[in-house]
Amino acid sequence: MASFSYKARNSAGKLVSNSLEAENSRQAAQTLLNRGLTPISIEASVEKNDDLLNTFVLWQAHRQLSINDLMLFSRQMYSLTKAGVPLIRAINSLADTSRNLALKQALIGTARKLESGQSLSQSMSQYQQIFPVLLLSIISVGETTGGLERAFQQIGHYLEREKETQTRVKSALRYPTMVIFAISVAMVIVNIYVIPAFKGVFDKMGAELPWQTRLLMGISDFMLQYWPHLLGGLLIMAILISKYLASKDGRLQWHKALLKIPVIGSIIERATMERFSRSFAMILTAGVPLIQGISIVAQAVGNDYIGSMLHKMQVGIEKGDSISRMARSIGLFPPLVIQMIMVGEESGNIAEMLEEVADFYEGEIDVELKNLSSAIEPFLIVIIGVMVLGLALGIFLPMWDLSTNTHR
């Protein structure tokens, strides 16, 4: 099949342009008419340009869509399916208006697969580097049960709550991050500009300098003399660390270490468990089987270590253990949450109780975030105090000694 670029007008009279594959221009025109578009011009695309575009799109699409893009896609699909717009026309409409090239290309490919007779979930599953497995699973169940509209509504609501949690965590971490960055910049400036300026003064004095001053001078001289080596070493270290973290074991160890960071680690753990509880509740409500649901959610929690614990939980349930018993065995859930899960099992409302668990973790996150500043501020004050004290002792002690000797 050849590729054709076209310009056409939709039912509202708006000019749209895109590309499609067809045997010839006549078939391309018929395809556009089937989509509800009136062709204006159809031209055969240059294969080289398509290859370049596809190469760029593949380079751009090495990661999944951002949560904002997924939210927008889910909301738009919910609105279009609710309005009764045919699926192929809805997908093509979103492809025409999408500003994200990777999403645009994925939607165009999805529409082609739909035209060939595949289901929506099957068509989208070829772009798993774009669409997360959680979204694909909900859509698949929605297609099977005839509730595709509700599936997109559920996904939209879930992503909204996820976005709210991410925003709260990022807002709380913004202040300490900025302070630490400012301290780092200040230390570099002091060692490159301030200390060398005083070094010239002290050399003219010819007096014996205290050890604090000699230490500062030594650090400054080392940074000025070996900064290319330091920069190169940091670059090599960053590359090695990034490669290690890209490996399965490295990512697992890093995610495990994140949970042990004082103060921040508990926030990360609670946010991850809130994501697990809410996504698991959503996927059970949608009708996904329990075992399959845990497997899907374990891939979507965003922390490989917790994901590995959830896989252990899945294995135990497959052997016949209850959810609450396996939740207790992996050691991630507090006793109160385990009791809530147990009540959900006994009442047969496990999905509803998981929503309660997610709300519990959400409240815990709010408390942790409110206490974050008060917990981190003393640590930052100590760092700033040590830095200022060291600078004061190193710079001003020789000046005080000189002043004392002069008055004698």
DAZI-V107278 format. One record per run of one state. SS is the DSSP state (A for helix, B for strand, O for the rest). FROM is the first residue (numbers start at 1). LEN is the number of residues. Records with the same first field share a line. If there is no record, write none. Layout:
SS->FROM-LEN  FROM-LEN
//
This chain:
O->1-1  10-5  23-2  35-3  45-2  61-6  83-4  98-3  116-4  126-7  146-2  206-5  247-1  259-5  286-4  301-3  319-4  331-4  348-2  408-1
B->2-8  15-8  38-7
A->25-10  47-14  67-16  87-11  101-15  120-6  133-13  148-58  211-36  248-11  264-22  290-11  304-15  323-8  335-13  350-58
//
